[in-house]
Amino acid sequence: MSRGAGEMEERLLNGSETEQRRESLYFRKKVWNEVRKMWRIALPSTLFRVTSFGCLVVAQVFIGHTSQTGLAAYALLQSTFIRFIYGVMAGMSSATETLCGQAYGAQQYHMMGIYLQRSWLIDMLVATLFVPFIVFAGPILRLVGQNVEITRTVDEIYPWVIPYLYSIVFTMTMQMYLQAQMKNAIIGVISTLAFFLGIAVTWCCVSVLGMGIHGALLGLNVSSWAVAIAEFVYVLGGWCPHTWTGFSTAAFVDLIPLFKLSMSSGFMLCLEYWYMSIIVLMSGYTKDANIAISAFSICQYIFTWELNVSFGLMGAACVRVANELGKGDANAVKFSIKVVLVVSAVIGVTWSALCLAFGGEISYMFSDSQEVSEAVSDLSIVLSISILFNIIQPILSGVAIGAGMQTIVAFVNLASYYAIGIPFGAVLVYIFQFGIKGLWSGMVVGVGIQTLILCYVMYKTDWEMEVKKTKDRMRTWTLKPSTVESSTLSTSDEERK
């Protein structure tokens, strides 16, 4: 009797162990599948962002070894106006990512090309509104008290920024459109090739033809428009047959709701980009403006390299959340968020350690100045801390974009950066005389508070309710395939006439 009971107990234990192994195997397989899906989106997205930003860095590297005043002028223009506009365009394009991702998850493929065309119309309009700010960048900077010699150089180089501005409209929106349907591997290839093309053109213009800062900016425009043209060829050339059915008059329908969502998205990200721009602007009022601006912009570039990797993961979080919301699976949404947060944490810790180890040496890529190198080395500790704080925040922003919660994040950014971060940095600079280290410390405080608030918001989010909201949005904004086809056909008939 006791032996029979013992055998039964042993069978139960073995069965329990087998079940545990089965569950463990299922969990590992589930994690691996999610990681594979995540990197399928994140890797090309990271390549696109890193190489796009790399083109800006290449221009600065060549300028920095040509003229210190030119370096400060380019850093000031890039860190204020270009960065701000880039943030607005990236933010507005994230509305395309939200809608295309949810449409793809809901299998409303015919709407994705329509959303892309609507985004072109809206983003082109907004980009045009920013052109006067580029034209009058020099006078505006002088009006707020920036160094006259530096801003005179800004007057010379602003025309090169305008074509770059319009290239962003197309590169950003098409990248989001392709990313939402898991076809962004081509983006990684295109952007990488364009990056090396930009290096070659910049070297030729600066080192061979002696065009200086103008040659560096010409190389920037060549690389950015090479990406845009290649994307047009891919999208319009028949490689997206289910989601691109041609130009359609349906693109002019429901522009106002998309405009509102785009502006919320743009406001969300531009607050983040502009935050760094204001800090660079404030560094122009310090004792040695050339050294301060150059050192801070170099640290900003290092920070932005890591940020662009995080933004690649943010894109993965956005697409995964949007796809699963479109499918109506709230549990899959929560699982995707957990996986991408863990991966981001590992990358952030590694990057922070590298900055601590090699902070001072990196500055010689951008400038030969010993003073700039010492200033960068002094900032390396604060830089590494800010990277640690920045591990979670972009991922949470990506989750918000995927769920269409851009407005909430915009208000969080406004409060944490502008009501807390900048005033705190100003106190450290002008009262405690901490210099540019105080400015960066204020940013760290702002990012930390923003991260805590977003963690709370995401923790309290009812994802079942978000699934319902997504279904309602799809019902409201989706046109029937027959409607889209008829409008496309009527457009084609008009073109033939």
Disulfide bonds with the S-S distance in Angstrom:
none
